[in-house]
Amino acid sequence: MDILALAKKEQERIVSYRRYLHENPELSQQETNTVSYICNRLEEFGISYVEVPKGGVLGFLGGDNESKTVLLR
């Protein structure tokens, strides 16, 4: 798998996510809109997640035997 090619293919979308988040800042531990935005993106990709109190989201990647957890904030 060519990770660099994959990243370049998704670059425009990823940059748009970053721009949105930077254009809509929120105070630390009060990131309700940020959490909502991230949860919506995870739902679009079919990634299960749980919200973490005070502005975090845990997304679960992989299958039952190879689960990986990523914290997005």
MILUMNU-522619 format. One record per residue: x, y, z of N, C-alpha, C in turn; residue in one letter. Coordinates in Angstrom, 3 decimals. Example, Ala and Ser with C-alpha at 12.3 -4.5 7.8 and 13.67 -1.06 7.14 Angstrom:
! residues 2
+----------+----------+----------+----------+----------+----------+----------+----------+----------+------+
:      nc1 :      nc2 :      nc3 :     cac1 :     cac2 :     cac3 :      cc1 :      cc2 :      cc3 : rest :
+----------+----------+----------+----------+----------+----------+----------+----------+----------+------+
:   13.190 :   -5.690 :    7.800 :   12.300 :   -4.500 :    7.800 :   13.200 :   -3.300 :    7.800 :    A :
:   12.850 :   -2.250 :    7.080 :   13.670 :   -1.060 :    7.140 :   12.900 :    0.030 :    7.870 :    S :
+----------+----------+----------+----------+----------+----------+----------+----------+----------+------+
! end
This chain:
! residues 73
+----------+----------+----------+----------+----------+----------+----------+----------+----------+------+
:      nc1 :      nc2 :      nc3 :     cac1 :     cac2 :     cac3 :      cc1 :      cc2 :      cc3 : rest :
+----------+----------+----------+----------+----------+----------+----------+----------+----------+------+
:    0.844 :   -1.180 :    0.000 :    0.000 :    0.000 :    0.000 :    0.892 :    1.246 :    0.000 :    M :
:    0.636 :    2.159 :   -0.906 :    1.397 :    3.396 :   -1.011 :    0.713 :    4.479 :   -0.179 :    D :
:    1.155 :    4.643 :    1.063 :    0.544 :    5.588 :    1.993 :    0.638 :    7.020 :    1.464 :    I :
:    1.766 :    7.395 :    0.880 :    1.942 :    8.748 :    0.358 :    0.922 :    9.040 :   -0.749 :    L :
:    0.728 :    8.110 :   -1.644 :   -0.246 :    8.298 :   -2.727 :   -1.660 :    8.415 :   -2.160 :    A :
:   -1.966 :    7.593 :   -1.172 :   -3.275 :    7.660 :   -0.521 :   -3.478 :    9.018 :    0.148 :    L :
:   -2.460 :    9.500 :    0.846 :   -2.549 :   10.790 :    1.531 :   -2.739 :   11.923 :    0.527 :    A :
:   -2.017 :   11.869 :   -0.582 :   -2.159 :   12.908 :   -1.606 :   -3.552 :   12.896 :   -2.214 :    K :
:   -4.112 :   11.715 :   -2.367 :   -5.462 :   11.591 :   -2.915 :   -6.492 :   12.261 :   -2.011 :    K :
:   -6.269 :   12.194 :   -0.697 :   -7.204 :   12.746 :    0.286 :   -6.800 :   14.126 :    0.800 :    E :
:   -5.714 :   14.672 :    0.275 :   -5.159 :   15.926 :    0.795 :   -6.177 :   17.064 :    0.819 :    Q :
:   -6.898 :   17.253 :   -0.259 :   -7.847 :   18.366 :   -0.336 :   -8.925 :   18.265 :    0.743 :    E :
:   -9.439 :   17.054 :    0.945 :  -10.469 :   16.861 :    1.955 :   -9.905 :   17.102 :    3.349 :    R :
:   -8.726 :   16.571 :    3.623 :   -8.110 :   16.719 :    4.936 :   -7.802 :   18.188 :    5.228 :    I :
:   -7.300 :   18.898 :    4.229 :   -7.013 :   20.328 :    4.404 :   -8.311 :   21.087 :    4.689 :    V :
:   -9.401 :   20.715 :    4.030 :  -10.678 :   21.400 :    4.286 :  -11.139 :   21.168 :    5.725 :    S :
:  -10.896 :   19.972 :    6.260 :  -11.236 :   19.712 :    7.677 :  -10.420 :   20.618 :    8.594 :    Y :
:   -9.123 :   20.678 :    8.343 :   -8.248 :   21.512 :    9.176 :   -8.670 :   22.971 :    9.101 :    R :
:   -8.946 :   23.443 :    7.896 :   -9.350 :   24.845 :    7.733 :  -10.639 :   25.140 :    8.481 :    R :
:  -11.605 :   24.246 :    8.360 :  -12.869 :   24.452 :    9.077 :  -12.622 :   24.573 :   10.576 :    Y :
:  -11.844 :   23.659 :   11.124 :  -11.594 :   23.665 :   12.565 :  -10.825 :   24.912 :   12.994 :    L :
:   -9.888 :   25.357 :   12.190 :   -9.118 :   26.555 :   12.541 :   -9.925 :   27.832 :   12.358 :    H :
:  -10.896 :   27.814 :   11.458 :  -11.757 :   28.981 :   11.247 :  -12.869 :   29.074 :   12.286 :    E :
:  -13.066 :   28.008 :   13.056 :  -14.131 :   27.952 :   14.059 :  -13.568 :   27.519 :   15.406 :    N :
:  -12.666 :   28.335 :   15.971 :  -12.030 :   27.934 :   17.233 :  -13.013 :   27.964 :   18.404 :    P :
:  -12.711 :   27.144 :   19.401 :  -13.496 :   27.117 :   20.635 :  -12.538 :   27.091 :   21.807 :    E :
:  -13.036 :   27.523 :   22.946 :  -12.229 :   27.517 :   24.152 :  -11.930 :   26.090 :   24.586 :    L :
:  -10.766 :   25.909 :   25.199 :  -10.349 :   24.596 :   25.684 :  -11.391 :   24.009 :   26.622 :    S :
:  -11.680 :   22.756 :   26.441 :  -12.642 :   21.975 :   27.212 :  -14.081 :   22.453 :   27.034 :    Q :
:  -14.307 :   23.262 :   25.980 :  -15.658 :   23.711 :   25.630 :  -15.885 :   23.530 :   24.127 :    Q :
:  -15.291 :   22.492 :   23.558 :  -15.291 :   22.291 :   22.110 :  -16.514 :   21.517 :   21.629 :    E :
:  -17.701 :   22.006 :   21.934 :  -18.911 :   21.271 :   21.560 :  -19.083 :   21.183 :   20.046 :    T :
:  -18.839 :   22.287 :   19.333 :  -18.984 :   22.260 :   17.869 :  -17.888 :   21.415 :   17.223 :    N :
:  -16.684 :   21.479 :   17.774 :  -15.575 :   20.676 :   17.257 :  -15.885 :   19.189 :   17.403 :    T :
:  -16.349 :   18.796 :   18.578 :  -16.696 :   17.390 :   18.823 :  -17.804 :   16.954 :   17.870 :    V :
:  -18.803 :   17.794 :   17.701 :  -19.900 :   17.468 :   16.789 :  -19.385 :   17.294 :   15.361 :    S :
:  -18.502 :   18.186 :   14.931 :  -17.924 :   18.111 :   13.590 :  -17.159 :   16.804 :   13.402 :    Y :
:  -16.332 :   16.467 :   14.360 :  -15.538 :   15.233 :   14.275 :  -16.453 :   14.005 :   14.279 :    I :
:  -17.454 :   14.003 :   15.143 :  -18.381 :   12.866 :   15.193 :  -19.102 :   12.697 :   13.861 :    C :
:  -19.508 :   13.802 :   13.245 :  -20.169 :   13.727 :   11.938 :  -19.244 :   13.150 :   10.874 :    N :
:  -17.970 :   13.554 :   10.893 :  -17.018 :   13.013 :    9.920 :  -16.834 :   11.510 :   10.155 :    R :
:  -16.709 :   11.093 :   11.413 :  -16.536 :    9.670 :   11.722 :  -17.749 :    8.866 :   11.262 :    L :
:  -18.945 :    9.412 :   11.473 :  -20.162 :    8.728 :   11.020 :  -20.162 :    8.570 :    9.501 :    E :
:  -19.714 :    9.607 :    8.782 :  -19.636 :    9.528 :    7.318 :  -18.760 :    8.370 :    6.863 :    E :
:  -17.695 :    8.092 :    7.620 :  -16.766 :    7.022 :    7.277 :  -17.150 :    5.689 :    7.906 :    F :
:  -18.241 :    5.651 :    8.669 :  -18.672 :    4.413 :    9.299 :  -17.763 :    3.972 :   10.437 :    G :
:  -17.135 :    4.931 :   11.103 :  -16.220 :    4.630 :   12.210 :  -16.967 :    4.816 :   13.524 :    I :
:  -16.948 :    3.798 :   14.363 :  -17.602 :    3.913 :   15.663 :  -16.742 :    4.777 :   16.579 :    S :
:  -17.399 :    5.427 :   17.527 :  -16.698 :    6.356 :   18.411 :  -17.484 :    6.554 :   19.704 :    Y :
:  -16.839 :    7.138 :   20.679 :  -17.495 :    7.616 :   21.894 :  -16.956 :    9.011 :   22.174 :    V :
:  -17.823 :    9.841 :   22.724 :  -17.390 :   11.177 :   23.113 :  -16.732 :   11.107 :   24.490 :    E :
:  -15.672 :   11.878 :   24.645 :  -14.946 :   11.962 :   25.904 :  -15.291 :   13.305 :   26.536 :    V :
:  -15.590 :   13.331 :   27.839 :  -15.952 :   14.597 :   28.481 :  -14.919 :   15.697 :   28.230 :    P :
:  -15.411 :   16.895 :   28.085 :  -14.608 :   18.113 :   27.936 :  -13.846 :   18.179 :   26.617 :    K :
:  -14.457 :   17.705 :   25.536 :  -13.909 :   17.995 :   24.227 :  -13.111 :   16.940 :   23.514 :    G :
:  -13.351 :   15.677 :   23.759 :  -12.607 :   14.640 :   23.069 :  -13.518 :   13.640 :   22.385 :    G :
:  -12.945 :   12.884 :   21.471 :  -13.659 :   11.826 :   20.765 :  -12.697 :   10.658 :   20.611 :    V :
:  -13.158 :    9.461 :   20.974 :  -12.383 :    8.246 :   20.733 :  -13.000 :    7.539 :   19.535 :    L :
:  -12.212 :    7.368 :   18.466 :  -12.667 :    6.629 :   17.300 :  -12.000 :    5.257 :   17.290 :    G :
:  -12.752 :    4.236 :   16.939 :  -12.254 :    2.864 :   16.974 :  -12.057 :    2.350 :   15.551 :    F :
:  -10.811 :    2.019 :   15.233 :  -10.455 :    1.560 :   13.894 :  -10.081 :    0.088 :   13.937 :    L :
:  -10.418 :   -0.640 :   12.886 :  -10.051 :   -2.050 :   12.804 :  -11.198 :   -2.955 :   13.215 :    G :
:  -10.952 :   -4.246 :   13.101 :  -11.956 :   -5.235 :   13.478 :  -11.831 :   -5.619 :   14.934 :    G :
:  -12.603 :   -6.600 :   15.339 :  -12.610 :   -7.030 :   16.735 :  -11.245 :   -7.512 :   17.202 :    D :
:  -10.522 :   -8.193 :   16.321 :   -9.235 :   -8.760 :   16.719 :   -8.067 :   -7.790 :   16.576 :    N :
:   -8.241 :   -6.748 :   15.778 :   -7.145 :   -5.822 :   15.531 :   -7.575 :   -4.384 :   15.823 :    E :
:   -8.351 :   -4.188 :   16.864 :   -8.844 :   -2.850 :   17.179 :   -7.712 :   -1.903 :   17.518 :    S :
:   -7.822 :   -0.731 :   16.981 :   -6.899 :    0.349 :   17.318 :   -7.776 :    1.526 :   17.730 :    K :
:   -7.344 :    2.286 :   18.691 :   -8.096 :    3.422 :   19.180 :   -7.301 :    4.686 :   18.896 :    T :
:   -8.015 :    5.702 :   18.419 :   -7.386 :    6.973 :   18.120 :   -8.193 :    8.059 :   18.817 :    V :
:   -7.533 :    8.933 :   19.558 :   -8.208 :   10.065 :   20.183 :   -8.068 :   11.263 :   19.277 :    L :
:   -9.201 :   11.813 :   18.888 :   -9.221 :   13.031 :   18.060 :   -9.764 :   14.170 :   18.891 :    L :
:   -9.117 :   15.312 :   18.747 :   -9.636 :   16.456 :   19.485 :   -9.533 :   17.678 :   18.628 :    R :
+----------+----------+----------+----------+----------+----------+----------+----------+----------+------+
! end
